[in-house]
Amino acid sequence: MAATARTDAARDARLLSLVAIGTRGDARHLDQTLDQLTHRATDHAHLRPHR
């Protein structure tokens, strides 16, 4: 249960970071962050087998 709580907290922290970046109004930083997340998610999906 503690691992799930840590995973949820990390996800919430990433979401908060995205919201903060989005509210600053600098589209370039938002685009860079979204690119990083997209690449990270793609790389991560290749590492984990589908269930």
Backbone as a ProteinNet text record, in pm:
[ID]
protein_1_A
[PRIMARY]
MAATARTDAARDARLLSLVAIGTRGDARHLDQTLDQLTHRATDHAHLRPHR
[TERTIARY]
82.1	0	87.4	199.2	289.1	347.1	376.9	430.8	327.3	202	95	81.8	92.6	84.6	199.8	320.1	435.5	416.5	364.3	339.2	236.4	128.8	26.1	83.1	166.1	225.4	318.1	395.4	484.5	404.1	295.7	209.7	148.8	100.9	41.9	144.9	267.9	374.1	403	405.5	428.4	313.9	191	75.9	82.8	118.2	131.1	238.8	348.4	454.6	404.6	329	273.9	178.2	96	2.7	80.6	184.3	264.8	331.7	386.1	450.3	347.9	230.3	125.7	75.5	71.2	19.7	121	245.7	348.2	338	274.9	252.5	367.1	470	581.6	561	506.2	471.1	592.3	707.6	828.7	862	853.1	881.8	776.9	652.9	547.1	570.9	606.6	636.4	753.3	858.2	974.5	935.6	856.1	813.8	726.6	634.9	548.3	628.9	727.8	815.3	889.6	942.1	1014.2	922	802	708	665.2	647	607.3	716.8	840.8	953	970.2	954.8	970.3	860.9	738.2	627.2	645.5	693.8	718.4	828.5	937	1047.1	1001.2	922.7	875.1	780.1	696.7	603.1	676.3	790	868	936.6	961.3	1029.2	934.5	806.9	710.9	626.8	611.1	524	378.5	299.7	156.5	90.4	-7.6	-77.8	-206.7
-118.4	0	126.1	120.8	236.2	265.8	160.6	180.2	248.2	210.5	273.9	421	451.2	590.5	672.5	614.7	685.9	707.9	607.2	620.1	729.8	730	833.9	972.3	983.7	1113.3	1161.9	1071.4	1110	1156.2	1085.4	1125	1262.1	1284.1	1413.5	1525.8	1497.9	1599	1634.6	1533.5	1561	1643.5	1610.7	1686.6	1831.4	1850.6	1986.5	2064.4	1998.6	2064	2106.2	2019.3	2054.2	2172.3	2173.5	2285.2	2414.3	2408.1	2527.1	2577.8	2487.4	2527.8	2589.6	2528.6	2578.8	2716.4	2745.1	2875	2986.9	2952.5	3056.9	3122.7	3055.5	3115.6	3101.7	3026.4	3007.6	2877.1	2886.6	2768.4	2682.3	2744.4	2668.7	2569	2613.7	2524	2413.3	2448.1	2347.3	2243.4	2288.2	2195.1	2104.2	2159.7	2079.1	1974	2014	1920.3	1810.8	1846.7	1746.1	1649.9	1701.8	1615	1516.2	1565.7	1478.1	1370.4	1408.8	1311.5	1209.8	1256.2	1165.9	1063.8	1110.9	1020	923.8	974.7	891.5	785.9	824.9	729.4	623.1	663.7	568.9	471.8	523.7	438.2	343.8	393.8	314.3	203.1	234.4	135.1	19.2	47.3	-59.2	-148.5	-96.1	-173.8	-266.6	-228	-308	-392.9	-518.9	-602.2	-563.9	-580.4	-551.3	-661.3	-621.5	-719.5	-760.4
0	0	0	69.5	73.8	-63.9	-139.9	-275.5	-364.1	-348.5	-426.3	-389	-261	-216.2	-273.6	-277.6	-335.2	-484.6	-553.8	-697.5	-723.4	-644.1	-659	-630.3	-527.5	-493.1	-604.2	-662.6	-772	-893.2	-923.8	-1036.2	-1009.6	-888.5	-853.4	-862.5	-822.4	-830.7	-976.1	-1063.2	-1206.2	-1263.9	-1225.7	-1273.6	-1225.8	-1100.5	-1047.2	-1122.1	-1154.7	-1231.5	-1368.7	-1433.2	-1564.7	-1555.7	-1454.5	-1435.6	-1412.7	-1330.6	-1303.1	-1430.2	-1509.3	-1635.5	-1728.9	-1737	-1825.3	-1785.8	-1657.5	-1613.4	-1629	-1648.8	-1667	-1803.7	-1897.6	-2027.4	-2125.7	-2092.2	-2184.3	-2259.6	-2378.2	-2456.6	-2489	-2504	-2536.6	-2425.4	-2300.8	-2188.1	-2179.3	-2205.5	-2204	-2312.5	-2431.8	-2541.4	-2506.4	-2446.7	-2407.9	-2304.5	-2207	-2103.1	-2160.7	-2246.8	-2308.7	-2395.2	-2466.3	-2546.2	-2456.7	-2345.8	-2253.3	-2197.6	-2158.6	-2104.1	-2209.2	-2331.1	-2439.2	-2466.1	-2472.2	-2496.2	-2379.6	-2259	-2139.5	-2135.1	-2167.4	-2165.9	-2273	-2389.4	-2497.3	-2459.2	-2403.1	-2359.6	-2249	-2157.3	-2045.5	-2093.6	-2190.3	-2243.8	-2308.7	-2368.8	-2433.9	-2331.5	-2212.2	-2109.9	-2034.3	-2024.9	-1949.2	-2042.7	-2013.7	-2096.2	-2074.8	-2178.3	-2168.3	-2086.9	-2009.2	-1925.5	-1989.8
[MASK]
+++++++++++++++++++++++++++++++++++++++++++++++++++

